[in-house]
Amino acid sequence: MNRLGLYCSRCSAKLPFRYVEMKCDCGGTLLVDYDLECIGRTFKKEDLLTRYPSMWRYKDLLPVSNPDCIITLGEGWTPLVRLKTWEQKLPIGQLWLKREEQNPTGSFKSRGFSVAVSLLKESGRTKAAVPSNGNAASALAAYAGYAGIEASVFIPLDCPPLIVEECPLYGAATYLVDGFIHDAAAIIEAGKHEQGWINVGTLKEPGRVEGKKTMGLELAEQLSWKFPDVIIYPTGGGSGIIGMWKAYHELKALHWIDGPMPRFVCVQEEGCQPIVDGLAALNQAATTQAVTAIANPTGMRVPNPPDLALILSIIAESGGTAIALSKSQIAEATQTLGSQGISSSPEGSATWAGLLALCDSGWLLPSDSVVLFNTSHAMKYAKLTSSSSLPTIRTYEDYRSLNK
Ligand SMILES: *Cc1c(COP(=O)(O)O)cnc(C)c1O
């Protein structure tokens, strides 16, 4: 067994492994602890050459101990695309985009739920629930469906309707909540004993961070075991940032890679920017007042990340930053990425908008290699308007009259 137990990311206390209750007595988040010395003796980089292109190629660094319990729908090993045209236009060294929208449920949430649902299976649980702005709900729904586990999902009612509709298609009991993601979480906490649910919300169980860790492992492997200089990542609850940061610590401990950690940049949307505000408060800059009621919410709308302090410490440790973008900057970015052949969700687009802002401010250096994460694709956020009402789409009659 590769997992030793759990450790606290704040006070470093060590605890035996468990499947639920990821808070330490000190208030810190518990993460999975591995015997990296032992893993390093049996698991070599070269082993990967013959492994299947899925995130489970890193199974030695994942916490599922019974291989029969692995629940996989083909997640991970997503393409890393180099954006050469813009690389030349912008004052940076290299520009890459990680195409997380290609995961089985159309977002990188597949990774976390592949591991989380495998752990549910391993621990014999049969019912799970999640509060979500959409993609976590559809990922739980899909993986639980495949595993034969009952899923219940609670989603704020203003979330993207197409993502909401995916959930019952995968067989999940689907509920809309008049409130934010933390209101949805409170419903699950209140009902979990009566309903027998395991709450698989962000940082409530050990699997989701471990699944997202594979983004960091993959990126290192795809860049031939080098760190990029900068990772720009759309951040909501923060499990992705925490997972990638953990990946890089583990790779260093295995001596598979060295050099400085990538600088982590969290991008958020103006109006719900607790990480940007938290960082400003740490730096004693003036903070803006977070207005959390933004329209058309995305995976970044998480007013109360479960461990903000951990996210801020990762940004500080890595020399990163956090930045909020406006809706119009994000919409423009969707168009710019689209015209390069990339279908990007608002969250993925925010990384592009962040890239431009950090070039403008001079925060990015001419030598930097930068990786953007396109965490989902545009189609999941499409509005059901008729095509004739879209100014960019013309009819056959328009074509005829334009070509007389
Ligand atoms: C959940 C989500 C995010 C935020 O990710 P975290 O790792 O929870 O911070 C970003 N983009 C998309 C598309 C999401 O679904």
The ligand as a MOL file (V3000), in Angstrom:
LIG
                    3D

  0  0  0     0  0            999 V3000
M  V30 BEGIN CTAB
M  V30 COUNTS 15 15 0 0 0
M  V30 BEGIN ATOM
M  V30 1 C -14.6140 23.8180 -10.2730 0
M  V30 2 C -14.0990 24.5720 -11.4010 0
M  V30 3 C -13.0610 25.5090 -11.2620 0
M  V30 4 C -12.4460 25.8220 -9.9190 0
M  V30 5 O -11.5800 24.7900 -9.5510 0
M  V30 6 P -11.0310 24.5280 -8.0710 0
M  V30 7 O -9.9600 23.5300 -8.2470 0
M  V30 8 O -12.1890 23.9990 -7.2860 0
M  V30 9 O -10.5420 25.8130 -7.5290 0
M  V30 10 C -12.5620 26.1060 -12.4040 0
M  V30 11 N -13.0690 25.8400 -13.6350 0
M  V30 12 C -14.0770 24.9670 -13.8080 0
M  V30 13 C -14.6030 24.7170 -15.1770 0
M  V30 14 C -14.6380 24.3100 -12.7080 0
M  V30 15 O -15.6220 23.4350 -12.8970 0
M  V30 END ATOM
M  V30 BEGIN BOND
M  V30 1 1 1 2
M  V30 2 1 2 3
M  V30 3 2 2 14
M  V30 4 1 3 4
M  V30 5 2 3 10
M  V30 6 1 4 5
M  V30 7 1 5 6
M  V30 8 2 6 7
M  V30 9 1 6 8
M  V30 10 1 6 9
M  V30 11 1 10 11
M  V30 12 2 11 12
M  V30 13 1 12 13
M  V30 14 1 12 14
M  V30 15 1 14 15
M  V30 END BOND
M  V30 END CTAB
M  END
